[in-house]
Amino acid sequence: MAWRSCSVLCRLTGGEPFLCSVRGGSRWPDSFQQRCFRKAARKPEPKKPEDPGPAHAEPSEAALQNRAPVRPPFSSPRAFGRLVRPFLFTVGFTGCSFGSAAIWQYESLKSQVQSYFDELRADWLERVRPQKRGDVRKEVNQWWNSLTEGQKTVTGIIAANAVVFCCWRLPSLQRFMVRYFTSNPASKALCSPMLLSTFSHFSFFHMAANMYVLWSFSTSAVSMLGREQFLAVYLSAGVISTFVSYVCKTAAGRFSPSLGASGAIMTVLAAVCTKMPEAKLAIIFLPMFTFTAANALKAIVAMDTAGLVLGWKFFDHAAHLGGALFGMLNNPNRCSSVLTASLSRRPPRADPGLTA
């Protein structure tokens, strides 16, 4: 049997080192285990007396200088530097939207004559073709033709919101939906959620309320702006309102995700109310109470302003205000009518210098 020689340098606690040589196999002799692996009693180290100092002593000036200053998030230039890309995306997307809308509108005007002859041929074929009873396709076509141009336009928007709402119900898509369909200035994805979050709703009541308001104002908005310009305004409003939300969240240091079409819908509502300030509106649950569109817009703006100043977190009030401001700017000639609508009905003041 081969023998292995090894030297072990052992140091006992508090003692001098010594060299132990052992020959043998893998098993250590008992006498060596007792001599070399025996634990010595630890000597208690004397504790250094600590200077208690005064009970309420303030830190020294050197400690204050060495301590790194803690800056709040809203004062950090780096935090606002993250908003450069969203700002460029907002400007670029808005310009592309209105440019595409202008080209689309031009092409639509060119095809009006061809569409007129197509409609005549379709009416002739409808009279010649035998009618089918219970034809589902015919009933769908009749329902579609009964809609206004505005209602037809927003049907696709409502369908897109419904699809995104169903995607929120799938557990496998939760991480993807949170990253790309919620807007948050602290997220890694900053630009694409500015548009995608406009079509995102997690609560069914939230989606139903927004889509009802959009459906109600679609006829007036599309007849006022046109189908092409309406889509450009709606999509641009979603991006602009999200950017305003980014700025306010970064300034306040409150980073929380937001989603919903409220900012874009506020643009549509503000555009209609500034165009027709004397129109009568009513709440769906209280149809007996009516009010003018100008008063409704002023009340909504006042509530969102108070929520932004007081820090209410139930709604994204900054996005609402950004959308309302963008909607009013689309009608610069009508903005003053909202502010003077209530004043025009007041009787003129009597001159105190004149007596009856």
TORVEXVO-471208 format. One record per residue (C-alpha): residue number from 1; residue in three letters; x, y, z. Coordinates in steps of 0.2 Angstrom, whole numbers, always signed. Each point is the difference from the previous one (the first is absolute). Layout:
BEGIN
+--------+------+-------+-------+-------+
! tormar ! baro !     x !     y !     z !
+--------+------+-------+-------+-------+
!    NUM !  ALA !     X !     Y !     Z !
...
+--------+------+-------+-------+-------+
//
This chain:
BEGIN
+--------+------+-------+-------+-------+
! tormar ! baro !     x !     y !     z !
+--------+------+-------+-------+-------+
!      1 !  MET !    +0 !    +0 !    +0 !
!      2 !  ALA !    +7 !   +17 !    -5 !
!      3 !  TRP !    +2 !   +13 !   +14 !
!      4 !  ARG !    -3 !   +18 !    -1 !
!      5 !  SER !    +9 !   +13 !    +9 !
!      6 !  CYS !    -7 !   +17 !    +4 !
!      7 !  SER !    +4 !   +14 !   +11 !
!      8 !  VAL !   -13 !   +10 !    +9 !
!      9 !  LEU !    +3 !   +17 !    +7 !
!     10 !  CYS !   -12 !    +3 !   +15 !
!     11 !  ARG !    -2 !   +15 !   +10 !
!     12 !  LEU !   -10 !    -1 !   +16 !
!     13 !  THR !   -10 !   +15 !    +6 !
!     14 !  GLY !   +12 !   +11 !   +10 !
!     15 !  GLY !   +15 !   -11 !    -2 !
!     16 !  GLU !   +15 !    -3 !   -11 !
!     17 !  PRO !    +0 !    -9 !   -17 !
!     18 !  PHE !    +7 !   -17 !    +0 !
!     19 !  LEU !    +3 !   -13 !   -14 !
!     20 !  CYS !    -8 !   -17 !    +0 !
!     21 !  SER !    +6 !   -14 !   -11 !
!     22 !  VAL !   -12 !   -15 !    -3 !
!     23 !  ARG !    +2 !   -16 !   -10 !
!     24 !  GLY !   -13 !   -11 !    -4 !
!     25 !  GLY !   -16 !    -2 !   -10 !
!     26 !  SER !   -15 !   +11 !    -1 !
!     27 !  ARG !    -4 !    -3 !   +18 !
!     28 !  TRP !    +8 !   +12 !   +13 !
!     29 !  PRO !    +7 !    -8 !   +16 !
!     30 !  ASP !   -10 !    +3 !   +16 !
!     31 !  SER !   +15 !    +7 !    +9 !
!     32 !  PHE !    +2 !   +13 !   -14 !
!     33 !  GLN !   -18 !    +4 !    +0 !
!     34 !  GLN !    +1 !    +4 !   +19 !
!     35 !  ARG !   +16 !   +10 !    -2 !
!     36 !  CYS !    -2 !   +10 !   -15 !
!     37 !  PHE !   -19 !    +2 !    -1 !
!     38 !  ARG !    -3 !    +4 !   +18 !
!     39 !  LYS !    -8 !   +17 !    +2 !
!     40 !  ALA !    +8 !   +12 !   +12 !
!     41 !  ALA !   -10 !   +11 !   +11 !
!     42 !  ARG !    -2 !   +17 !    -7 !
!     43 !  LYS !    +7 !   +14 !   +10 !
!     44 !  PRO !   -12 !   +14 !    +2 !
!     45 !  GLU !    +5 !   +16 !    -9 !
!     46 !  PRO !    -1 !   +15 !   +10 !
!     47 !  LYS !   -13 !   +12 !    -6 !
!     48 !  LYS !    +5 !   +17 !    -5 !
!     49 !  PRO !    -9 !   +13 !   +10 !
!     50 !  GLU !   -12 !   +10 !   -11 !
!     51 !  ASP !    -3 !   +18 !    +1 !
!     52 !  PRO !   -18 !    +2 !    +3 !
!     53 !  GLY !    +0 !   +18 !    -5 !
!     54 !  PRO !   -15 !   +11 !    +2 !
!     55 !  ALA !   -17 !    -7 !    -1 !
!     56 !  HIS !    -6 !   +11 !   -14 !
!     57 !  ALA !   +17 !    +3 !    -9 !
!     58 !  GLU !    -1 !    +7 !   -18 !
!     59 !  PRO !   +11 !    -8 !   -14 !
!     60 !  SER !   +16 !    +8 !    -3 !
!     61 !  GLU !    +4 !   +11 !   -15 !
!     62 !  ALA !   +11 !   -12 !    -8 !
!     63 !  ALA !   -13 !   -14 !    +1 !
!     64 !  LEU !   -12 !   +12 !    -8 !
!     65 !  GLN !   +12 !    +4 !   -14 !
!     66 !  ASN !    +4 !   -18 !    -3 !
!     67 !  ARG !   -18 !    -5 !    -1 !
!     68 !  ALA !    -7 !    -1 !   -17 !
!     69 !  PRO !   -15 !   +12 !    -3 !
!     70 !  VAL !   -16 !    -8 !    -2 !
!     71 !  ARG !   -10 !    +8 !   -14 !
!     72 !  PRO !   -19 !    -3 !    -2 !
!     73 !  PRO !    -5 !    -7 !   -16 !
!     74 !  PHE !    -8 !   +16 !    -7 !
!     75 !  SER !   +16 !   +10 !    +2 !
!     76 !  SER !   +11 !   -13 !    -9 !
!     77 !  PRO !    +5 !    +6 !   -18 !
!     78 !  ARG !    +2 !   -19 !    -5 !
!     79 !  ALA !   -18 !    -3 !    +4 !
!     80 !  PHE !    -6 !   +14 !   -12 !
!     81 !  GLY !   +13 !    -6 !   -12 !
!     82 !  ARG !   -10 !   -16 !    -3 !
!     83 !  LEU !   -14 !   +11 !    -7 !
!     84 !  VAL !   +10 !    +5 !   -15 !
!     85 !  ARG !    -4 !   -16 !   -10 !
!     86 !  PRO !   -19 !    +1 !    +5 !
!     87 !  PHE !    +0 !   +19 !    -6 !
!     88 !  LEU !    +8 !    -4 !   -17 !
!     89 !  PHE !   -12 !   -15 !    -2 !
!     90 !  THR !   -15 !   +12 !    +4 !
!     91 !  VAL !    +5 !   +13 !   -12 !
!     92 !  GLY !    +5 !   -13 !   -14 !
!     93 !  PHE !   -16 !   -10 !    +2 !
!     94 !  THR !   -11 !   +15 !    +0 !
!     95 !  GLY !    +7 !    +7 !   -15 !
!     96 !  CYS !    -1 !   -17 !    -9 !
!     97 !  SER !   -18 !    -2 !    +5 !
!     98 !  PHE !    -6 !   +16 !    -7 !
!     99 !  GLY !   +11 !    -2 !   -15 !
!    100 !  SER !    -7 !   -17 !    -4 !
!    101 !  ALA !   -18 !    +7 !    +4 !
!    102 !  ALA !    +3 !   +13 !   -14 !
!    103 !  ILE !    +6 !   -12 !   -12 !
!    104 !  TRP !   -15 !   -12 !    +4 !
!    105 !  GLN !   -12 !   +14 !    -2 !
!    106 !  TYR !    +7 !    +5 !   -17 !
!    107 !  GLU !    -2 !   -18 !    -6 !
!    108 !  SER !   -18 !    -1 !    +7 !
!    109 !  LEU !    -4 !   +16 !   -10 !
!    110 !  LYS !    +7 !    -8 !   -16 !
!    111 !  SER !   -10 !   -16 !    +2 !
!    112 !  GLN !   -17 !    +9 !    +3 !
!    113 !  VAL !    -5 !    -1 !   -18 !
!    114 !  GLN !    +4 !   -19 !    -1 !
!    115 !  SER !    -9 !    -3 !   +16 !
!    116 !  TYR !   -16 !    +8 !    -7 !
!    117 !  PHE !    +0 !   -11 !   -15 !
!    118 !  ASP !    +3 !   -15 !   +11 !
!    119 !  GLU !   -15 !    +4 !   +11 !
!    120 !  LEU !   -11 !    +2 !   -15 !
!    121 !  ARG !    +6 !   -17 !    -6 !
!    122 !  ALA !    -3 !    -8 !   +17 !
!    123 !  ASP !   -18 !    +7 !    +1 !
!    124 !  TRP !    -4 !    -7 !   -17 !
!    125 !  LEU !    +7 !   -17 !    +5 !
!    126 !  GLU !   -10 !    +0 !   +16 !
!    127 !  ARG !   -16 !    +3 !   -10 !
!    128 !  VAL !    +4 !   -14 !   -13 !
!    129 !  ARG !    +6 !   -13 !   +13 !
!    130 !  PRO !   -14 !   -10 !    +8 !
!    131 !  GLN !    -2 !    +4 !   +19 !
!    132 !  LYS !    +4 !   -13 !   +13 !
!    133 !  ARG !   -10 !    -2 !   +15 !
!    134 !  GLY !   +10 !    -1 !   +16 !
!    135 !  ASP !   +16 !    +5 !    -8 !
!    136 !  VAL !   +12 !    +4 !   +15 !
!    137 !  ARG !   +12 !    +9 !   -12 !
!    138 !  LYS !   -14 !   +11 !    -6 !
!    139 !  GLU !    -5 !    +5 !   +17 !
!    140 !  VAL !   +17 !    +4 !    +5 !
!    141 !  ASN !    +2 !   +11 !   -16 !
!    142 !  GLN !   -16 !    +9 !    +5 !
!    143 !  TRP !    +6 !    +3 !   +17 !
!    144 !  TRP !   +17 !    +7 !    -6 !
!    145 !  ASN !    -9 !   +11 !   -13 !
!    146 !  SER !   -11 !    +7 !   +14 !
!    147 !  LEU !   +15 !    +7 !   +10 !
!    148 !  THR !    +7 !   +17 !    -3 !
!    149 !  GLU !   +17 !    +3 !    -6 !
!    150 !  GLY !    +7 !    +4 !   +17 !
!    151 !  GLN !    -7 !   -16 !    +7 !
!    152 !  LYS !    +7 !   -10 !   -14 !
!    153 !  THR !   +17 !    +8 !    +4 !
!    154 !  VAL !    +1 !    -4 !   +18 !
!    155 !  THR !    -6 !   -18 !    -2 !
!    156 !  GLY !   +17 !    -5 !    -4 !
!    157 !  ILE !    +7 !    +9 !   +15 !
!    158 !  ILE !   -13 !    -8 !   +11 !
!    159 !  ALA !    +5 !   -17 !    -7 !
!    160 !  ALA !   +18 !    +2 !    +3 !
!    161 !  ASN !    -3 !    +5 !   +18 !
!    162 !  ALA !   -11 !   -16 !    +2 !
!    163 !  VAL !   +14 !   -11 !    -7 !
!    164 !  VAL !   +13 !    +8 !   +12 !
!    165 !  PHE !   -12 !    -2 !   +15 !
!    166 !  CYS !    -1 !   -19 !    -4 !
!    167 !  CYS !   +19 !    -1 !    -1 !
!    168 !  TRP !    +0 !    +6 !   +18 !
!    169 !  ARG !    -9 !   -15 !    +5 !
!    170 !  LEU !   +13 !   -12 !    -6 !
!    171 !  PRO !   +13 !    -4 !   +14 !
!    172 !  SER !   +14 !    -4 !   -12 !
!    173 !  LEU !    -1 !   +18 !    -7 !
!    174 !  GLN !    +0 !    +9 !   +16 !
!    175 !  ARG !   +19 !    +5 !    +0 !
!    176 !  PHE !    -1 !    +5 !   -18 !
!    177 !  MET !   -16 !   +11 !    +3 !
!    178 !  VAL !    +7 !    +8 !   +15 !
!    179 !  ARG !   +16 !    +5 !    -9 !
!    180 !  TYR !    -8 !    +6 !   -17 !
!    181 !  PHE !   -18 !    +5 !    +4 !
!    182 !  THR !    +3 !   +10 !   +16 !
!    183 !  SER !    +9 !   +17 !    -1 !
!    184 !  ASN !   +13 !    +3 !   +14 !
!    185 !  PRO !   +14 !   +13 !    -1 !
!    186 !  ALA !   +11 !   -12 !   +10 !
!    187 !  SER !    -3 !   -15 !   -11 !
!    188 !  LYS !   +13 !    -6 !   -13 !
!    189 !  ALA !   -12 !    +1 !   -14 !
!    190 !  LEU !    -5 !   +19 !    -2 !
!    191 !  CYS !    -6 !    +4 !   -17 !
!    192 !  SER !   -11 !   -15 !    -6 !
!    193 !  PRO !   -11 !    +0 !   +16 !
!    194 !  MET !    -4 !   +18 !    -4 !
!    195 !  LEU !   -11 !    -6 !   -14 !
!    196 !  LEU !    -4 !   -17 !    +5 !
!    197 !  SER !    -6 !    +5 !   +17 !
!    198 !  THR !   -14 !   +10 !    -8 !
!    199 !  PHE !    -8 !   -16 !    -6 !
!    200 !  SER !    +2 !    -9 !   +17 !
!    201 !  HIS !   -13 !    -2 !   +14 !
!    202 !  PHE !    +2 !   -13 !   +14 !
!    203 !  SER !   -17 !    +4 !    +8 !
!    204 !  PHE !   -16 !    -4 !   -10 !
!    205 !  PHE !    -9 !   +15 !    +7 !
!    206 !  HIS !   +14 !   +12 !    -4 !
!    207 !  MET !    +0 !    -6 !   -18 !
!    208 !  ALA !   -19 !    +0 !    -2 !
!    209 !  ALA !    -1 !   +18 !    +7 !
!    210 !  ASN !   +14 !    +6 !   -12 !
!    211 !  MET !    -7 !    -8 !   -15 !
!    212 !  TYR !   -18 !    +6 !    +4 !
!    213 !  VAL !    +6 !   +18 !    +0 !
!    214 !  LEU !   +10 !    -2 !   -16 !
!    215 !  TRP !   -15 !    -8 !    -8 !
!    216 !  SER !   -11 !   +15 !    +5 !
!    217 !  PHE !   +12 !   +13 !    -6 !
!    218 !  SER !    +6 !    -9 !   -16 !
!    219 !  THR !   -14 !    +7 !   -11 !
!    220 !  SER !    +3 !   +18 !    +4 !
!    221 !  ALA !   +19 !    -1 !    +0 !
!    222 !  VAL !    +2 !    -9 !   -17 !
!    223 !  SER !   -13 !   +12 !    -8 !
!    224 !  MET !   +11 !   +14 !    +7 !
!    225 !  LEU !   +17 !    -7 !    -4 !
!    226 !  GLY !    -2 !   -13 !   -13 !
!    227 !  ARG !    +4 !   -18 !    +1 !
!    228 !  GLU !   +18 !    +1 !    -4 !
!    229 !  GLN !    +4 !   +15 !   +11 !
!    230 !  PHE !   -10 !    -7 !   +14 !
!    231 !  LEU !   +11 !   -16 !    +1 !
!    232 !  ALA !   +15 !   +11 !    -1 !
!    233 !  VAL !    -6 !   +11 !   +14 !
!    234 !  TYR !    -5 !   -16 !   +11 !
!    235 !  LEU !   +16 !    -9 !    -2 !
!    236 !  SER !   +11 !   +16 !    +2 !
!    237 !  ALA !   -11 !    +4 !   +16 !
!    238 !  GLY !    +4 !   -17 !    +8 !
!    239 !  VAL !   +19 !    +3 !    -3 !
!    240 !  ILE !    +0 !   +18 !    +6 !
!    241 !  SER !   -11 !    -3 !   +15 !
!    242 !  THR !   +12 !   -14 !    +5 !
!    243 !  PHE !   +15 !   +12 !    -2 !
!    244 !  VAL !    -8 !   +13 !   +12 !
!    245 !  SER !    -3 !   -14 !   +12 !
!    246 !  TYR !   +19 !    -5 !    -1 !
!    247 !  VAL !    +5 !   +18 !    +4 !
!    248 !  CYS !   -11 !    +2 !   +15 !
!    249 !  LYS !    +4 !   -17 !    +7 !
!    250 !  THR !   +19 !    +4 !    -2 !
!    251 !  ALA !    -2 !   +17 !    +8 !
!    252 !  ALA !   -10 !    -7 !   +15 !
!    253 !  GLY !   +11 !   -15 !    +2 !
!    254 !  ARG !   -15 !   -12 !    -1 !
!    255 !  PHE !    +3 !   -14 !   -12 !
!    256 !  SER !   -15 !   -10 !    -2 !
!    257 !  PRO !    -7 !    -9 !   -16 !
!    258 !  SER !   -15 !    +7 !    -9 !
!    259 !  LEU !   -11 !    -7 !   -14 !
!    260 !  GLY !   -17 !    +5 !    -9 !
!    261 !  ALA !    -7 !   +11 !   -14 !
!    262 !  SER !    -5 !   +14 !   +12 !
!    263 !  GLY !   +13 !   +12 !    -6 !
!    264 !  ALA !    -5 !    -2 !   -19 !
!    265 !  ILE !   -18 !    +0 !    +4 !
!    266 !  MET !    +2 !   +16 !   +10 !
!    267 !  THR !    +7 !    +8 !   -16 !
!    268 !  VAL !   -15 !    -6 !   -10 !
!    269 !  LEU !   -12 !    +7 !   +14 !
!    270 !  ALA !   +10 !   +17 !    +1 !
!    271 !  ALA !    +0 !    +2 !   -19 !
!    272 !  VAL !   -19 !    -3 !    -1 !
!    273 !  CYS !    -4 !   +11 !   +15 !
!    274 !  THR !   +11 !   +15 !    -7 !
!    275 !  LYS !    -9 !    -2 !   -17 !
!    276 !  MET !   -17 !    -1 !    +7 !
!    277 !  PRO !    +0 !    +8 !   +18 !
!    278 !  GLU !   -19 !    +2 !    +0 !
!    279 !  ALA !    -4 !   -18 !    -3 !
!    280 !  LYS !   -10 !    -9 !   +13 !
!    281 !  LEU !    +8 !   -15 !    +9 !
!    282 !  ALA !    -6 !   -12 !   +13 !
!    283 !  ILE !    +6 !   -14 !   +11 !
!    284 !  ILE !    -5 !   -17 !    -5 !
!    285 !  PHE !    -6 !    -5 !   +18 !
!    286 !  LEU !    -8 !   +18 !    +3 !
!    287 !  PRO !    -8 !    +4 !   -17 !
!    288 !  MET !   -12 !   +13 !    +8 !
!    289 !  PHE !   +14 !   +12 !    +4 !
!    290 !  THR !    +7 !    +9 !   -15 !
!    291 !  PHE !   +15 !   +12 !    -2 !
!    292 !  THR !    +9 !    +9 !   -13 !
!    293 !  ALA !   +16 !    -7 !    -8 !
!    294 !  ALA !   +10 !   +15 !    +5 !
!    295 !  ASN !    -5 !    -2 !   +19 !
!    296 !  ALA !    +4 !   -19 !    -2 !
!    297 !  LEU !   +17 !    +3 !    -6 !
!    298 !  LYS !    +4 !   +14 !   +13 !
!    299 !  ALA !    -6 !   -12 !   +14 !
!    300 !  ILE !   +11 !   -15 !    -7 !
!    301 !  VAL !   +15 !   +12 !    -1 !
!    302 !  ALA !    -2 !    +7 !   +17 !
!    303 !  MET !    -2 !   -18 !    +8 !
!    304 !  ASP !   +16 !    -6 !    -9 !
!    305 !  THR !    +9 !   +15 !    +5 !
!    306 !  ALA !    -5 !    -2 !   +18 !
!    307 !  GLY !    +5 !   -19 !    -1 !
!    308 !  LEU !   +17 !    +5 !    -7 !
!    309 !  VAL !    +4 !   +13 !   +13 !
!    310 !  LEU !    -7 !   -10 !   +15 !
!    311 !  GLY !    +9 !   -16 !    -6 !
!    312 !  TRP !   -16 !   -11 !    -3 !
!    313 !  LYS !    +6 !   -17 !    -7 !
!    314 !  PHE !   -17 !    -8 !    -5 !
!    315 !  PHE !    +2 !    +8 !   -18 !
!    316 !  ASP !   +14 !    +6 !   -10 !
!    317 !  HIS !    -5 !   +18 !    +1 !
!    318 !  ALA !   +16 !    +6 !   -10 !
!    319 !  ALA !    -5 !   -10 !   -15 !
!    320 !  HIS !   -18 !    +6 !    +1 !
!    321 !  LEU !    +6 !   +18 !    +0 !
!    322 !  GLY !   +13 !    -3 !   -14 !
!    323 !  GLY !   -14 !    -7 !   -11 !
!    324 !  ALA !   -12 !   +14 !    +4 !
!    325 !  LEU !   +13 !   +13 !    -4 !
!    326 !  PHE !    +4 !    -9 !   -17 !
!    327 !  GLY !   -19 !    -1 !    -4 !
!    328 !  MET !    -2 !   +19 !    +3 !
!    329 !  LEU !   +15 !    +5 !   -10 !
!    330 !  ASN !    -8 !    -9 !   -15 !
!    331 !  ASN !   -13 !   +13 !    +0 !
!    332 !  PRO !   +10 !   +16 !    +4 !
!    333 !  ASN !   -14 !   +11 !    -6 !
!    334 !  ARG !   -13 !    -8 !   +11 !
!    335 !  CYS !   +11 !    -1 !   +16 !
!    336 !  SER !    -6 !   +17 !    +6 !
!    337 !  SER !   -18 !    -5 !    -2 !
!    338 !  VAL !    +1 !   -12 !   +14 !
!    339 !  LEU !    +6 !   +13 !   +12 !
!    340 !  THR !   -13 !   +13 !    -6 !
!    341 !  ALA !   -15 !   -11 !    -2 !
!    342 !  SER !    -6 !    +3 !   +17 !
!    343 !  LEU !    +4 !   +18 !    +0 !
!    344 !  SER !   -10 !    +4 !   -16 !
!    345 !  ARG !   -16 !    -5 !    +9 !
!    346 !  ARG !    +2 !   +13 !   +14 !
!    347 !  PRO !   -10 !   +16 !    -1 !
!    348 !  PRO !   +11 !   +16 !    -2 !
!    349 !  ARG !    +4 !    +9 !   +16 !
!    350 !  ALA !    -8 !   +17 !    +3 !
!    351 !  ASP !   +11 !   +15 !    +0 !
!    352 !  PRO !    +0 !    +6 !   +18 !
!    353 !  GLY !    +1 !   +18 !    -6 !
!    354 !  LEU !   -17 !    -1 !    -8 !
!    355 !  THR !   -16 !    +1 !    +9 !
!    356 !  ALA !   -17 !    -5 !    -5 !
+--------+------+-------+-------+-------+
//
